[in-house]
Amino acid sequence: MSAKTTEILDWEPPMPPTNLIFDDDEPLETNRHRIAMNTLIRSLQQAWRDRIPLHCLCI
């Protein structure tokens, strides 16, 4: 093996930082936001209910 190939094989990705902020005590979604998301999901399900699933088209 060449030196470049050995260098590539020995490479390891750097570790991600461990001191990132992950919680600021505020909820990510309000109740109003969740209701809006549910409404959107239900409306898309109704709009797409008559579509043929893609897995049925594969032969």
KEKEDREN-778627 format. One line per 3 residues: their letters; for each residue x, y, z of N, C-alpha, C. Coordinates in steps of 0.02 Angstrom, whole numbers, padded with zeros to 5 digits. Each point is the difference from the previous one (the first is absolute). Last residue first. Example, Ala and Ser with C-alpha at 12.3 -4.5 7.8 and 13.67 -1.06 7.14 Angstrom:
sa	00642:-00112:00354:00042:00059:00003:-00039:00055:00037 ~ 00015:-00286:-00004:-00045:00059:00000:00045:00060:00000;
***
This chain:
icl	-02152:-00193:-00511:-00015:-00069:-00021:00064:-00040:00002 ~ -00118:00242:00106:00061:-00038:-00015:-00018:-00073:-00017 ~ -00161:00163:00075:00018:00010:-00070:00061:-00040:-00020;
chl	-00087:00012:00224:-00045:-00040:-00041:00016:00005:-00074 ~ 00114:00127:00168:00022:-00069:00003:-00047:-00046:-00040 ~ -00047:00235:00024:00055:-00014:-00047:00021:-00073:00002;
pir	-00255:00077:00058:00067:00000:00031:00053:-00021:-00051 ~ -00227:00128:-00065:00026:-00069:00001:00069:00002:00032 ~ -00204:00180:00054:00060:-00014:-00039:00020:-00073:00005;
drw	-00182:00117:00118:-00017:-00036:-00061:00060:-00015:-00044 ~ 00015:00124:00211:-00030:-00065:00014:-00015:-00041:-00063 ~ 00098:00234:00045:00038:-00054:-00033:-00033:-00068:00007;
aqq	-00092:00201:00098:00014:00018:-00069:00033:-00057:-00038 ~ -00042:-00023:00232:-00062:00000:-00037:00012:00015:-00074 ~ 00184:00011:00146:-00024:-00069:-00004:-00064:-00005:-00040;
lsr	00085:00214:00047:00041:-00035:-00051:-00022:-00072:-00007 ~ -00103:00126:00168:-00021:00025:-00066:00041:-00033:-00056 ~ 00057:-00049:00226:-00064:-00029:-00019:-00023:00023:-00069;
ilt	00198:00094:00087:00010:-00072:-00013:-00065:-00032:-00022 ~ -00008:00226:00069:00036:-00008:-00064:00008:-00073:-00018 ~ -00090:00049:00210:-00047:00019:-00053:00032:-00008:-00069;
nma	00136:-00033:00189:-00049:-00055:-00008:-00050:00014:-00055 ~ 00152:00171:00057:00035:-00056:-00032:-00047:-00059:-00012 ~ -00082:00184:00122:00010:00019:-00071:00035:-00056:-00038;
irh	-00023:-00026:00232:-00066:-00005:-00032:00005:00017:-00074 ~ 00193:00031:00129:-00014:-00071:-00008:-00068:-00011:-00034 ~ 00061:00220:00057:00043:-00024:-00054:-00014:-00074:-00014;
rnt	-00107:00099:00185:-00027:00027:-00063:00040:-00025:-00060 ~ 00077:-00050:00216:-00059:-00040:-00015:-00031:00023:-00067 ~ 00257:00041:00020:-00057:00020:00041:-00058:-00045:-00019;
elp	00270:-00057:-00019:-00063:00011:-00034:-00053:00023:00051 ~ 00224:-00034:00068:00012:00012:-00071:-00065:00016:-00037 ~ 00050:00057:00265:-00023:-00054:-00043:00010:00018:-00074;
edd	00159:00089:00200:-00059:00021:-00038:-00022:-00058:-00043 ~ 00201:00002:00138:-00060:-00004:00042:-00062:00027:-00035 ~ 00220:-00040:-00097:-00005:00067:00030:-00064:00007:00041;
dfi	00181:-00197:-00116:-00064:00013:00032:00002:00070:00031 ~ 00186:-00096:-00116:-00052:-00044:-00028:-00068:00014:00031 ~ 00272:00100:-00049:-00063:00011:00037:-00054:-00043:-00032;
lnt	00266:-00068:-00005:-00052:00037:-00035:-00063:00007:00044 ~ 00231:-00110:00030:-00025:00055:00042:-00054:00041:-00035 ~ 00135:-00187:-00089:-00045:-00026:00051:-00030:00055:00043;
ppm	00104:-00035:-00271:00005:00035:00065:-00052:-00027:00049 ~ 00094:-00167:-00188:-00041:00061:00003:00007:00034:00068 ~ 00197:-00147:-00119:-00056:-00008:00045:-00041:00065:00001;
ppe	00142:-00078:-00220:00008:00032:00066:-00062:-00010:00043 ~ 00078:-00184:-00185:-00035:00065:00005:00010:00031:00068 ~ 00184:-00159:-00116:-00060:-00007:00041:-00033:00068:00004;
wdl	00205:-00141:-00156:-00037:00060:00017:-00062:-00018:00042 ~ 00164:-00152:-00108:00011:00016:00070:-00041:00060:00023 ~ 00000:-00076:-00229:-00026:-00054:00042:00006:00015:00074;
iet	00093:00152:-00158:-00073:00000:-00005:-00030:-00054:00046 ~ 00234:00009:-00020:-00023:00060:00035:-00077:00003:00000 ~ 00107:-00168:-00124:00006:-00014:00072:-00027:00058:00041;
tka	00013:00029:-00231:-00052:-00049:00016:00001:-00016:00074 ~ 00171:00139:-00082:-00064:00035:-00002:-00057:-00047:00019 ~ 00219:-00085:-00024:-00006:00039:00062:-00067:00036:00003;
sm	00006:-00225:-00141:00037:00062:-00001:-00011:00037:00066 ~ -00001:-00271:-00034:-00042:00059:00000:00044:00062:00000;
***
